[in-house]
């Protein structure tokens, strides 16, 4: 126990209380980065995480970030009592996971609770991710992780109404079925409160594409209201805190791009579980250039999804789809949104592959949700789309979230043409994604690609394969260069 | 590439350049914590590690810690160019280690180089430690790690002179042989530049005990001079940057108290290698309450030490010693220093166990260093001690490092007595260490314990087993309480 003089540090530390000592004081007190200390000022006290500054602080001083300063009612010149706390018990479980033990649900819950409360340092969380990455999480652990993420995050509650949801294990450019599926199934009376992610390494996430049409950052109370009234929405998951612990774990996974399978599954399932979904459709595209490249891997995931779903009281259906080429014609937020609206408006030049996939998925959800007899879902979905009810429903959703004015198409368009006759035998998803990002997607929503040809199409020399859209000369120049060096289409 | 307005943050970040974005700007730029960004201001540019602030920053602003602000000659209101950099290649090797690969020496060197240059974040270093902890490091990897730690840290160079060193795998309270061994072997003409650690969880490290007698924070040029003149010194390793990368790794190992064996070995060997030691004596105490509890484990370590030493061009001898009770009578910096001086002064009440162990170790080093014929080292060491040459040498070393006035003995002394007659069958190292720390060691150098009885001693009811020394009433009260509740001595 020691008496130290507080210094105010003009930085917010967020939820976590952080205090700072200089090297020498920390050494004298036998304290290390990430240690927890109890700081007291009379009746005010708190537990804070310790940071150590190499220099710039006086001995016997303790730096308090703004939140801690305020909470302790600290004043310059006074002395605060500082003592060392034990580490949270969750660090013991993390070490056990690192050593290969299988954790009990209550142990996982302790870890997730502390992660959510910002009580674990990045280093400690990283050890947890390491353990899960190397030793894996079995189904019981994964279900426990999912439940705890939901338990300690915010939730949306729709009472007894049947909530359906879907998820696609990404990697296929342009795959915006969600924006068609939600209007169809909610038009049929199902509840589908859909939160999606933004692009991380892709040209557009579902939330980016929806953002071209409507506001996607909506808080939980408003979402609850919208879903109650219209039956669904399509917003950005980051706008509500549905899986706070998951976001923390993703942050420490990022530096090495680690995707521990159990964490990936828990991350997906937690988002469904937190909106109370009881039926969930999972789409696993398989192809040489998407996340899942083999049928064997897809089957393994399918098995895990179904078993974990059962543990969560969620009926899960998994479908495998073709991930060998983009879905739809547009790649990039604006061009994808235009594809979606064409399908919803039943326009003749709407991309058929996007439409068919969306109808198939919507049909399955209608069956799973009891709105269509088995085998008749597709037909019902088609009817709802054709009748204009889906479009009407989409317009309601857009209105409710906050309609946005669609940006104009990009100023610059460059046609990438074929140099020979033949048949398209391969389309490279990765090169196309890269081109779309270089062209400006997703930051510039109008940047991206418009595909004019798909697999198995016959082409003649000089025909356009795809267009590059961009609003920036530098970006366009770079995209052109790449399109000449790297072949996105193989023609034989 | 983006133009952002710089804000100056009034904090030093140390060697590493750090910049800060708010959540929204980071998201817009697809940037995450720990990403590297290239920041340019005209001809001034640097690569910085990104931190993200939850709030408190304006969009389109970039916060620069003092070092980055200065280096970039930033001014308020101007705009800096910010672009994303690739991660260092070392992160790829770290991921490979995490996945169980054996790393090549050049890959390990890349990691250590980046750790030393502060180019890896705590999260990335933590993944490296995780990989080494779970999958281990083989001898080739460990030798490579040792070499790289030395290569990228500071070194002491003594030309062609034969340098000897010793190390003890800690855990035995009071075990201060180094303070006797160094004077003896340097008096015999060997070069023994000894850096030691301070206590982390124990009542005193060698550096803490030496600090009672002399200054132990000495920089490299001065150390070089002292060793050149006197043949040796005993200082704190933290005063010279001999193994900077090791210190970083220890920092991220601390939160879970992880001791990956390969890292432990590299950490020890790097300190020897960085002073150019060609002969090294390793002492492994074995006992139920020290670091190494079984002969099997000790033999395994011995084998690794010798093999790794060979790869470093270092001849290593490993001895196993008795770790079942403290060495010497004092526990705590001052009381241990008093033990040491009694031995060096050939006082009749000098603790014999400390003296004998030191003579044994010194003898082996004299043989290894060619100053005594095999089998005659102990005798030579004894002669040097008895003649007063060791004491004289100790006084020279103390003078050279900067003599300190020894603090007075503690004000408060409490006698812990036995309640029955019998023979001492067990002494609990851990309880004794705890008592010594509670009494004030190592922060208060006079705090600690003075043992009056050792294993196999016969005692009568009412006799003193040991004394608790403290300068603080609260600490003394707590130590008393513990001494009554927890039995440090078992008498049968």
Interface residues (C-beta under 8 A of the other chain):
Chain A: X9 X10 X11 X12 X14 X27 X28 X29 X30 X32 X33 X34 X53 X54 X55 X56 X87 X91 X94 X95 X98 X99 X100 X121 X122 X123 X124 X126 X127 X130 X131 X133 X134 X198 X199 X200 X238 X251 X252 X254 X255 X256 X257 X258 X443
Chain B: X9 X10 X11 X12 X14 X27 X28 X29 X30 X32 X33 X34 X53 X54 X55 X56 X87 X91 X94 X95 X98 X99 X100 X121 X122 X123 X124 X126 X127 X130 X131 X133 X134 X198 X199 X200 X251 X252 X254 X255 X256 X257 X258 X443
